[in-house]
Amino acid sequence: MWSVKCYRFGFDPWGLGLFLLIMLPNLAWFALPAPNDILRAESAAPLLDGLGQCLQIIMVAALCLLVNVSRDRPIKRGFAAGAALCATLYFAGWAGYYAGAASAGVILTLCLAPCGAFLLFSLARGNAPALLAAAGFTLCHLGSTIITFIL
């Protein structure tokens, strides 16, 4: 799983699908503000946000364009099911946010649930580069979220 020889450039439609699924609520949020919309506040951690965005780009590229040719078949279903559960929790978090709940729990759900989906999907696919980028993105995203919205 960790050898460069295990990877080839290819297209993983499931990686793109997960990314697009996670982005759907964000696109809706850009177009339609939520009540009590604290997420539109300016970041108090722009350096963390910038680093997180770079890691996010690397993560998405690795999820969509790198295929582990030596991964065990079938795909590790427990991790894939966990990724689906995280995505469902993420949508529930957005539902709560649009219902007017902007508590720390909801904000942390909106931060961590998609990260969990990407981490677990990377594990399911045996995609170490995506996993490393997702872990870095998670740390940056969590740090920025805590600094900007929780503290």
Buried (B, 14 or more C-beta within 10 A) or exposed (E): BEEEEBBEEEEBEBBBEBBEBBEEBEEEBEEEEBEEBEBEEEBEBEEBBEBBEBBBEBBBBBBBBBBBEEBEEEBBEEBBEBBBBBBEBBBEBBEBBBEEBBEEEBBBBBBBBBBBBBBBBBBBBBBBBBBBBBBBBBBBBBBBBBBBBEE
